[in-house]
């Protein structure tokens, strides 16, 4: 059984997914991690990007210069389409491969844009990690050291909170600051969901 775990930027997807892994040994497949793996040195992805944009897209040690790539595609929609057309099939193929390697009774597939992309058909249930836009902005600004305007722009490009919740089979509200008490409450929610998923398996 595949549980699609999703939520907007700064909602705490990774923290919640890690609770399933640490406490119940549930395998995780993370689309963000896979997106980095498919453009590592000596991959088809990085070779194609280098051929397309030239070697200035690489750092001095031969890795993808993400800031440079963002700049190249940000102002040019056709370049963004090109990169998506290249990477999306590679990411999907690698995710499918990793899913076949999992051994836990169910697996958590972490996909930030699960609702926006065509991932819904791949998962059996959708678990939404929900937080208010204010919380998302303050967490992301603190974590990534970026201005609030940049986070707002990302939020506006993602599905709305209401839209994401409309697809949810299960919801964890992760809006509060992570005090000891809140962490225990989150673990309790994760434990209850784990028991539910085990019985569904």
C-alpha positions as CSV (number, residue, x, y, z in Angstrom):
1,X,0.0,0.0,0.0
2,X,1.3,3.4,-1.0
3,X,0.5,6.4,1.2
4,X,1.0,9.7,-0.6
5,X,2.2,12.3,2.0
6,X,1.9,15.9,0.8
7,X,1.6,19.5,2.0
8,X,2.7,23.0,1.0
9,X,6.1,24.4,1.5
10,X,7.1,24.6,5.2
11,X,4.2,22.4,6.4
12,X,6.6,19.9,8.0
13,X,6.3,17.0,5.5
14,X,9.8,15.6,6.2
15,X,9.5,15.8,10.0
16,X,6.2,13.8,9.9
17,X,7.5,11.3,7.3
18,X,10.6,10.7,9.5
19,X,8.3,9.9,12.5
20,X,6.9,6.9,10.5
21,X,10.4,5.8,9.6
22,X,12.0,6.2,13.0
23,X,9.3,4.8,15.2
24,X,7.8,2.1,12.9
25,X,10.5,1.3,10.3
26,X,8.3,2.4,7.5
27,X,10.1,2.9,4.2
28,X,10.1,6.4,2.7
29,X,10.5,7.4,-0.9
30,X,10.9,11.2,-1.2
31,X,10.3,12.9,-4.6
32,X,12.6,15.8,-3.6
33,X,15.5,13.4,-2.8
34,X,14.9,11.5,-6.1
35,X,14.8,14.9,-8.0
36,X,18.4,15.5,-6.8
37,X,19.5,11.9,-7.5
38,X,18.5,12.0,-11.2
39,X,20.8,15.0,-11.8
40,X,23.9,13.8,-9.9
41,X,27.2,13.6,-11.8
42,X,27.3,10.9,-14.5
43,X,23.5,10.6,-14.8
44,X,21.5,10.8,-18.0
45,X,19.7,13.8,-16.5
46,X,22.9,15.9,-15.8
47,X,24.4,15.0,-19.2
48,X,21.3,16.2,-21.0
49,X,21.2,19.5,-19.0
50,X,24.9,20.1,-19.7
51,X,24.4,19.5,-23.4
52,X,21.4,21.9,-23.4
53,X,22.7,24.8,-21.3
54,X,26.4,24.4,-21.6
55,X,29.0,23.7,-18.9
56,X,28.3,27.0,-17.2
57,X,25.4,25.2,-15.6
58,X,27.9,23.2,-13.5
59,X,29.8,24.0,-10.3
60,X,33.6,23.8,-10.3
61,X,33.3,20.2,-9.0
62,X,31.0,19.1,-11.8
63,X,27.7,19.1,-10.0
64,X,24.5,20.9,-11.1
65,X,24.5,24.6,-10.2
66,X,20.9,24.8,-9.0
67,X,21.0,28.6,-8.6
68,X,22.2,29.0,-12.1
69,X,19.6,26.6,-13.4
70,X,16.8,28.4,-11.5
71,X,18.0,31.6,-13.1
72,X,18.1,30.1,-16.6
73,X,14.5,28.7,-16.4
74,X,12.9,31.4,-14.2
75,X,12.7,34.1,-16.9
76,X,12.0,31.7,-19.8
77,X,8.9,29.5,-19.8
78,X,10.1,27.4,-22.7
79,X,13.3,26.4,-20.8
80,X,11.2,25.5,-17.8
81,X,9.0,23.3,-20.0
82,X,12.1,21.7,-21.5
83,X,13.6,20.9,-18.0
84,X,10.2,19.5,-16.8
85,X,9.9,17.3,-19.9
86,X,13.4,15.9,-19.3
87,X,13.2,15.4,-15.5
88,X,9.6,14.4,-14.8
89,X,9.9,11.0,-16.6
90,X,13.3,10.3,-15.0
91,X,11.9,11.2,-11.5
92,X,8.8,9.0,-12.0
93,X,10.9,6.0,-13.3
94,X,13.3,6.3,-10.3
95,X,10.4,6.6,-7.8
96,X,8.7,3.5,-9.4
97,X,12.0,1.7,-9.1
98,X,12.5,2.7,-5.4
99,X,8.9,1.7,-4.6
100,X,9.6,-1.8,-5.9
101,X,12.6,-2.1,-3.5
102,X,10.6,-1.3,-0.3
103,X,10.0,-4.0,2.2
104,X,7.8,-2.5,4.9
105,X,4.0,-3.4,5.0
106,X,3.2,0.0,3.5
107,X,5.4,2.8,2.1
108,X,5.2,6.6,2.5
109,X,5.7,8.4,-0.8
110,X,6.5,12.1,0.0
111,X,5.5,14.3,-2.9
112,X,5.2,18.1,-2.4
113,X,3.1,18.6,-5.6
114,X,1.1,15.4,-5.3
115,X,-2.3,17.2,-5.8
116,X,-0.9,19.5,-8.6
117,X,0.9,16.7,-10.5
118,X,-0.4,13.4,-11.9
119,X,0.6,11.4,-8.8
120,X,-2.8,10.7,-7.4
121,X,-3.2,7.6,-9.5
122,X,0.0,6.1,-8.0
123,X,-1.1,6.2,-4.4
124,X,-3.7,4.4,-2.4
125,X,-4.4,7.1,0.2
126,X,-3.4,10.8,0.6
127,X,-2.1,12.1,3.9
128,X,-2.1,15.9,4.0
129,X,0.2,17.7,6.4
130,X,-1.7,21.0,7.0
131,X,-0.4,24.3,8.2
132,X,-1.6,27.9,7.8
133,X,0.0,30.1,5.2
134,X,1.4,32.3,8.0
135,X,3.1,29.3,9.6
136,X,4.5,28.1,6.2
137,X,5.9,31.5,5.4
138,X,7.6,32.0,8.8
139,X,9.1,28.4,8.9
140,X,10.4,28.6,5.3
141,X,11.9,32.1,5.8
142,X,13.7,30.8,8.9
143,X,14.8,27.5,7.4
144,X,15.9,28.7,3.9
145,X,16.9,32.3,4.8
146,X,14.8,33.7,2.1
147,X,12.4,36.8,2.0
148,X,8.7,36.3,2.7
149,X,7.9,37.6,-0.8
150,X,9.7,34.6,-2.4
151,X,7.8,32.1,-0.1
152,X,4.5,33.8,-1.0
153,X,5.3,33.4,-4.7
154,X,5.9,29.6,-4.1
155,X,2.7,29.3,-2.1
156,X,0.8,31.0,-4.9
157,X,2.2,28.5,-7.4
158,X,1.1,25.5,-5.3
159,X,-2.4,24.2,-4.7
160,X,-4.5,26.2,-2.2
161,X,-4.9,24.8,1.3
162,X,-8.6,24.1,0.6
163,X,-7.8,22.3,-2.7
164,X,-5.2,20.1,-1.0
165,X,-7.5,19.2,1.9
166,X,-10.3,18.3,-0.5
167,X,-8.1,15.4,-1.7
168,X,-7.1,14.2,1.7
169,X,-8.0,10.8,3.1
170,X,-6.1,11.7,6.3
171,X,-4.9,15.0,7.8
172,X,-2.3,15.9,10.4
173,X,-2.5,19.5,11.5
174,X,1.1,20.8,12.0
175,X,0.5,24.4,12.7
176,X,1.8,24.8,16.2
177,X,5.4,25.5,17.2
178,X,7.3,22.3,17.9
179,X,7.3,22.2,21.7
180,X,7.9,18.9,23.5
181,X,4.1,18.6,24.1
182,X,3.3,19.2,20.4
183,X,5.9,16.6,19.3
184,X,4.3,14.1,21.6
185,X,0.8,14.9,20.2
186,X,2.1,14.5,16.6
187,X,3.7,11.2,17.5
188,X,0.4,10.0,18.9
189,X,-1.4,11.0,15.7
190,X,1.3,9.2,13.6
191,X,0.9,6.1,15.8
192,X,-2.9,6.1,15.3
193,X,-2.4,6.5,11.5
194,X,0.2,3.7,11.5
195,X,-2.2,1.4,13.3
196,X,-4.9,2.3,10.8
197,X,-2.6,1.7,7.8
198,X,-1.5,-1.6,9.2
199,X,-5.1,-2.8,9.5
200,X,-5.8,-1.6,5.9
201,X,-2.8,-3.6,4.7
